[in-house]
Amino acid sequence: MGMYVAVRGWLEFDHGQREQVERTLAEHRDDQYADGWGDDDLDRPVGFFLLSDERQRSTSWTVRDGEVADTVAPAELRWFAERP
């Protein structure tokens, strides 16, 4: 059975990467899964995403060095998952 998950976050990239990022987004507009972004010079985007589900659990995704680390959300952000 599925569940609802709220995702909040951002990706940061260098201004020089803008054209490549826009091209990548356009190429994968309908694709749910992409292998990630990175330029030939290894100047890769970084980012952070907070996921909170309907069971009041919070997870974080940290994007760095071409990898995504999936960990428990930092304590100060877990309140996003709390429901009355």
N, C-alpha and C positions, 0 to 999 in steps of 0.2 A: 504494500500500500504506500502511496506517495505522501508527501507532506509539503507544506508551504515553507519556503525559506526566503527571507529578505536579505538582499545583498546590497551593501553600501561600500563605496571605495573609489579609488582613483589610480590612474597610471600617469607617471611623469616621464617625459622624454625631452631630449635636447631639441632646441628650435631647428637645428640642422636635420633632425630626423622627421620633421613634420610631413614632408612629401612622401617619404617611405611609409610612415604610419597611415596616412590617408589612403595610399595605394593598397596597403595590406587590409585595411578596413573594407575598402570597396571590393577587393577580391574575395573576401570571406563574409560578405554581408548576410548571406543565407546559410552559411556553414556554422553549425553549433560548436564545432571543435576545431581549433587551430593549434598548430604545434608551437606557437609562441612567436615573438618578434625579436629580431636582432639584426644589426647592421654588420657588414663584413669586418668592420674595425672593432667589433665586440662592444660597441657603445650601446648597451642595452637599456631598455626602459626599466624603471623600478616602480613599485606600487604597493598598496595595502588594501585589502578588502575585509570587511566584517560581515560574517554570515550569522544570522540568528533565525532559529527555526521555531515552529509552533509548539515544540516541547520545551521551550525556554532554555535551549542550549545555544552557546555562542562559539563560533570557530573563527579563526583568522587565516587569511592567505597573504603571505608576504612574497612579492615578486622582486627577485634580485638575482643578478648574474645568470640570467636565462633560466632560472628555476622558480618553482612555486613551492613555498614551505607551508604546509597545512598544520596548524597548531591550535591549541585551546586559545580563545581570545584573551587578551590582557584583562586582568581583574577590573580595571577602571572602565572598560567598555562592555562588560557583560550585562549591564543593566538594559542595553538595547533589546535583549531577548525577553525581559520580564514582561509578563502580561498581568493585568489586574484580575 
